[in-house]
Amino acid sequence: MIASRCYGERMRTTVVFDEDVAAAVERLRREKGLGLSDAVNELVRVGLRVRPPRRPFRQRTSPLGLRIDVGNVAEALETLEGPDRR
């Protein structure tokens, strides 16, 4: 059967779930009293929803007035932690 012909009909197939997916299906079945197919369909629909795009992450920084050359890690650590920190 061609996939494009399946949309108006119910389709049966065998699916193997990873453990985390099987646990999510079982949890939804218990919470809502659903059958296996209904729980899987609900989880798939949630996954197919279009999500709004996320804002790009921007690291906020503040000037501390301290300049450290991190080219020499040991020297930078000594400057930050003190010479007796080792």
C-alpha positions in Angstrom: 0.0 0.0 0.0 1.4 3.4 -0.9 1.8 5.9 2.0 -0.3 8.6 0.3 -3.3 6.3 0.2 -3.1 5.6 3.9 -4.1 9.1 5.1 -7.8 8.4 5.1 -7.5 4.9 6.5 -6.2 3.4 9.7 -2.7 2.0 9.4 -1.3 -1.0 11.3 2.3 -1.6 11.7 4.9 -2.9 14.2 7.0 -0.4 16.1 9.8 -1.0 18.6 10.1 1.7 21.2 13.2 2.7 23.1 12.9 2.3 26.9 12.3 6.0 27.5 9.6 6.2 24.8 7.9 3.1 26.1 7.9 4.6 29.6 6.4 7.9 28.4 3.7 6.0 26.5 2.9 3.9 29.6 2.9 6.9 31.9 0.4 8.7 29.6 -1.8 5.6 29.4 -2.0 5.4 33.2 -2.5 9.1 33.7 -5.3 9.5 31.1 -6.6 6.0 30.9 -5.8 5.7 27.2 -5.2 2.7 25.1 -1.8 2.1 23.5 -2.7 3.6 20.1 -4.3 6.7 21.6 -1.3 7.3 23.8 1.2 6.9 21.0 -0.9 9.2 18.7 -1.1 11.9 21.3 2.6 11.8 22.0 3.4 11.9 18.2 1.0 14.9 17.7 2.7 16.8 20.5 6.1 16.1 18.9 4.8 17.3 15.5 3.5 20.7 16.7 5.2 23.7 15.3 7.1 25.5 18.1 7.8 29.2 18.0 11.4 29.9 17.2 13.6 30.5 20.3 15.4 33.7 20.9 19.1 33.3 20.3 21.1 32.8 23.5 23.2 35.8 24.5 25.7 35.6 27.3 25.5 38.7 29.4 28.7 40.0 30.8 29.8 42.8 33.1 33.1 44.5 33.1 35.0 43.6 36.3 38.1 45.8 35.7 40.3 42.7 35.9 42.3 41.6 32.9 43.7 38.1 32.9 45.7 36.5 30.1 44.4 33.0 29.9 47.1 31.9 27.5 49.0 30.5 30.5 46.4 28.6 32.5 48.6 28.0 35.6 49.4 31.7 35.8 45.7 32.7 35.4 44.7 30.3 38.2 47.4 31.6 40.4 46.2 35.2 39.8 42.6 34.3 40.5 43.1 31.9 43.4 46.4 33.0 44.9 49.8 31.3 45.0 49.0 29.1 48.0 45.9 27.5 46.5 47.6 24.5 45.0 
